[in-house]
Structures are given as structure tokens and as C-alpha cells.
């Protein structure tokens, strides 16, 4: 399952990159807020729970997203 996990994390990184490029931050970017299909596929990721999210052009909230994700991993 390692290739599927690697592809899934790459896809997750792409989702985060698109959010950040659009000026959106999640605010609680952990794996608990990532849904995957059963059976798992790299192209079936859903990011949920934007309760702490927002829209900003500042870089610090993006860094916080990535720091929280790093801690979760």
C-alpha cells in the first residue's frame, strides 16, 4: 500500500497548494480532516471542517496550516 499512500499524500499536498494559492487557509489541517474512499484511491480525497478556516493573503496562516500538518504527520 506504500505507493497508494505516497500518491494520496501527493494529492493531499496538491489540494493544500490550490487552497493556499486561492488565498484560503484551513486552520486545522490534520489527517482527521481528510476523508478517503474505501478502497482508498489517491484521487478520492475530501478535505472537511473549515470551521477555523478563512481567506487571507498573509503568509503566516499558510505557515500555520503547514506546521499543524507537519505535527500531525
Buried (B, 14 or more C-beta within 10 A) or exposed (E): EEEEEEBBBEBBEEBBEEBBEEEBBBBBBBEEBBEBEEEEEBEEBEBEBBEBBEEEEEEEBBEBBBEBBEEEE
